[in-house]
Amino acid sequence: MILGQLLEVAGLTREEVYITSCVKCRPPQNRTPHARELETCRENWLNRQIGLVNPKIVVLLGKGAISRLLHEERSLRQSHGQSVERDGRLCLMTYHPAAAFRVAETKNSMKQDMVTLRQLLTGV
């Protein structure tokens, strides 16, 4: 639901985007995936998916996605809404939608990040 609202802010619908995850299944007891699990999924599936879909922009939702795809740790508080180029693709960093349930101001930050996404997509 939150993701749909955020996409609407960006001027997009779910039918216009490709959504995937850094991991292809949740670890036992729904714990946060370990670095090696994330790396295995990236190497075996995620990189291939991104190559096949060939997106103009990859939106990285949360610290896990950012650290796995950018190969570096970043503070989301400082880097959300920023974009970087990696492997010839533009990557926009923002919070994971689940964070909006925990911290109210996070949803507002994510809305601003989606405005940035719209600007990147339209060249404004």
C-alpha angles and dihedrals in degrees: 000000000000091000090053091051091049093049088051089056087054090051093249138119127213089251090062097054136061113227123196138151136238089238127042096213135019117255120244116298088011091277122164110277116257119242092254092052090051091047093050092052092046093050096043104036120356099061089049092049092051090049093051096045091042097199123197090221131019113208110208110210111202140343095293093058092042095050095044098047099035095037092226140088117247135177108245091206089062101033107038112118092025124114131210133183118242127171091349094307132106112237121197116200124215142143123285110259090241088067089066089066092056102041120032097206090054090071090055090050090050091051089055089049089054090053086054089050091052090051092050092049095048096039092238 
